[in-house]
Amino acid sequence: SELESESSTFARDEDDMLSEREDRLYVDGSGLTKIRERCILIGVENLAAKFRERKALQSSNPEEWEVYFTLEQSMDEMKELISTAGMDLSGIITQRLHDVNPRTYIGTGKVKEAQELLDESDSCTVVFDAELSPGQQKALENAFNTEIIQNDFLGSESMTIKVVDRTALILDIFAQHAKTREGKLQVDLALHEYRKPRLTKMWTHLERQSGAGGVGLRGPGESQLEIDKRLVRDRIIVLKRKIDSVQKQRDIHRKGRSNLGLPVLALVGYTNAGKSTLLNYLTRAGVMAEDILFATLDPTTRKVK
């Protein structure tokens, strides 16, 4: 058939392409079928921030000051991100505020409404269409897990409700879709940079006893929080060194291509704009092309004849 003849012209084997699609969309890292979490989505239209942003655009770039995402458009994109991340959306809460709550981002009434929706839908994750500060994320987690915290002297260690903002959701998708060594290193670095200011005192009840100084001079050593911070800091340094090494190899390959004297073209566009589909049409590369956000994360280079 016409479809079979077209797929046979791809540089990759068709079974290999189908296996990648199955692994990416339906199977987790351990080879088991993905279990989809249930979540609720909260979106806030910050009227004051929108006014400041549009005023700045009007003065710096008058041609684009009227171009902005409405709350509805932004929420539509968040729904696609949630589906791509492997979660099922159980409910949506929206709020328009003159300015956000500095402690919980949304108002206290909406926090209670979200708690009720979580209980009704048996969801375990709250996704925010915003970038939350570490303090806001911690306050929201405490608010959604008040009963557990009261019944557990260890504090937040047993939290069951997760709070995820837009950045964390996108980073989770990146972690699922990165396949090359460079891509995995870059995602790992981004995750550690994101988590570093969000380390909590989950383990402060565990302290390493310092024996230095002898009798009368002993005291508590490093807390687990301090150890975690040091480990994250060391990991970030190692990842940056590895990425620098990989980028040097990429520079060598780029220099080799430029020495050939062939023109080099790049396909640039927003996620799910059709870049991989166009690349497959031009080069028969056989890269994964799906109608989902961030389906293809790693760069691909192919020769066009």
Stockholm file with secondary structure:
# STOCKHOLM 1.0

chainA/1-305         SELESESSTFARDEDDMLSEREDRLYVDGSGLTKIRERCILIGVENLAAKFRERKALQSSNPEEWEVYFTLEQSMDEMKELISTAGMDLSGIITQRLHDVNPRTYIGTGKVKEAQELLDESDSCTVVFDAELSPGQQKALENAFNTEIIQNDFLGSESMTIKVVDRTALILDIFAQHAKTREGKLQVDLALHEYRKPRLTKMWTHLERQSGAGGVGLRGPGESQLEIDKRLVRDRIIVLKRKIDSVQKQRDIHRKGRSNLGLPVLALVGYTNAGKSTLLNYLTRAGVMAEDILFATLDPTTRKVK
#=GR chainA/1-305 SS CHHHHHHTTSSSCHHHHHHHHHHHHHBCTTSSBCCCEEEEEEEEEEHHHHHHHHHHHHHHCGGGTTCCCCHHHHHHHHHHHHHHHTEEEEEEEEEEESSCBTTTBSCHHHHHHHHHHHHHHTCCEEEESSCCCHHHHHHHHHHHTHHHHHHCTTGGGGCCCEEECHHHHHHHHHHHHCCSHHHHHHHHHHHHHHHGGGCCSTTTTCEEEECTTCTTTCEEEEEHHHHHHHHHHHHHHHHHHHHHHHHHHHHHHHHHHHHTTCCCCCCCCSTTSSHHHHHHHHHCCCCCCCSSTTSCCSCCCCCCC
#=GC SS_cons         CHHHHHHTTSSSCHHHHHHHHHHHHHBCTTSSBCCCEEEEEEEEEEHHHHHHHHHHHHHHCGGGTTCCCCHHHHHHHHHHHHHHHTEEEEEEEEEEESSCBTTTBSCHHHHHHHHHHHHHHTCCEEEESSCCCHHHHHHHHHHHTHHHHHHCTTGGGGCCCEEECHHHHHHHHHHHHCCSHHHHHHHHHHHHHHHGGGCCSTTTTCEEEECTTCTTTCEEEEEHHHHHHHHHHHHHHHHHHHHHHHHHHHHHHHHHHHHTTCCCCCCCCSTTSSHHHHHHHHHCCCCCCCSSTTSCCSCCCCCCC
//
